[in-house]
Amino acid sequence: MLPDLQRILNSGQVTNNGPFVQQFETALTKHLGIPTIVFSSGMAALIAMLRAVDVARGQVLCPSFTFAATPHAIVLAGGTPVFADVDPENLSLCLDPQLFRNRYRYVKAVLAVDPYGICWDPPDWPYTIPILIDSAPSFGSDVRDLPPVDRAAAQIFSFHATKPFSTMEGGALCSRDEDLIRRAKVIRNFGQEADGDCAVVGFNGKMLEVCAAVGLRQLEDWGFRSHSRSWSASRLREGLRGIEGLRVQETPPGQRPVWVYLPVFIEPEFGKSRDDVVAELAGRGIQARIYYRACHELSCYAGNNVRFPVTERLAAQVISLSVYDNMTGDEIGYIAQAFREIRNG
Ligand SMILES: *Cc1c(COP(=O)(O)O)cnc(C)c1O
């Protein structure tokens, strides 16, 4: 890594589509099997994707159970988020397919979310509007043996430091639609065309050379690391089984998630509130996050008077447990024991 950094600093080309960014885009395109371009963050990729399909002055359907960046990106791209509930049936934590079916005709685009490493499984039928996916946390996850990037018109990933595959800050956009990729590239660079004219309003969403160099290194052992992480998550899930009132998120059928966090849900039978459990875990040195929240309840989106029972229940019960590559049996045992003691204590 240090020689790469030295080379970048010596060359003077630290950004603006330099050789590392180009090499990283080529490597990701090959790895994912679909044209991919990179950004300064997942959020930048999200906004560019939404601007590239031109959602301005239109409504965009998205789940409420997601990170705030999802609806924020719609607003920053000039659209209006229309929230929907998540699927009550299989508890995939993804956009409810029935709501999607009923409502997609009335919106300009759909921005589905792949939460935690789980993939949204879209119903198969020909869509008349762009279906987009915020797959920020789910790089490397598979669904139905489909290349995970072939479910929608376009999809983005985040390479933020908190995500399993990281370039410190960074993101990517994938699409088979060459024109969409071309527009997103222009938007990423202030909207400037080759002749200097701006037909669309863009912003600065460019990835730094040093981030691309980190990404290239991460790709080298990603296969090993992503397996190790999936293995850690399945052992953590096994360790947490059989605790009354603690529901551990299952892997949806046909999927191979690379979990960023393993969500667990504190149900009434646990006998303690979710917030008390989080505080007691923190007291034992176990960092657990309250993530995601119900976005329709955030102050900036409240006032719509909408209710989403599944989202509200999940957001009130969820605890996101960190998953690492190479979690040891002792670490997993300690976490599982903590939940047992907190429940009985
Ligand atoms: C992490 C995340 C983002 C934001 O990605 P950044 O790279 O941090 O900008 C957006 N959406 C979801 C669902 C995320 O989990």
The ligand as a Tripos MOL2 file, in Angstrom:
@<TRIPOS>MOLECULE
LIG
   15    15     1     0     0
SMALL
NO_CHARGES

@<TRIPOS>ATOM
      1 C1        -23.9420    3.1340    4.0330 C.3       1 LIG1
      2 C2        -25.1980    3.4100    3.3140 C.ar      1 LIG1
      3 C3        -25.3090    4.5200    2.4420 C.ar      1 LIG1
      4 C4        -24.2570    5.6010    2.3410 C.3       1 LIG1
      5 O1        -23.0350    5.2280    1.7960 O.3       1 LIG1
      6 P1        -21.7790    6.2180    1.9940 P.3       1 LIG1
      7 O2        -20.6870    5.5550    1.2230 O.co2     1 LIG1
      8 O3        -21.4900    6.2750    3.4590 O.co2     1 LIG1
      9 O4        -22.1570    7.5400    1.4230 O.co2     1 LIG1
     10 C5        -26.4740    4.6690    1.7100 C.ar      1 LIG1
     11 N1        -27.5000    3.7970    1.8160 N.ar      1 LIG1
     12 C6        -27.4460    2.7340    2.6550 C.ar      1 LIG1
     13 C7        -28.6060    1.7810    2.7040 C.3       1 LIG1
     14 C8        -26.3020    2.5140    3.4410 C.ar      1 LIG1
     15 O5        -26.2710    1.4710    4.2820 O.3       1 LIG1
@<TRIPOS>BOND
     1     1     2 1
     2     2     3 ar
     3     2    14 ar
     4     3     4 1
     5     3    10 ar
     6     4     5 1
     7     5     6 1
     8     6     7 2
     9     6     8 1
    10     6     9 1
    11    10    11 ar
    12    11    12 ar
    13    12    13 1
    14    12    14 ar
    15    14    15 1
@<TRIPOS>SUBSTRUCTURE
     1 LIG1         1 GROUP 0 **** ****
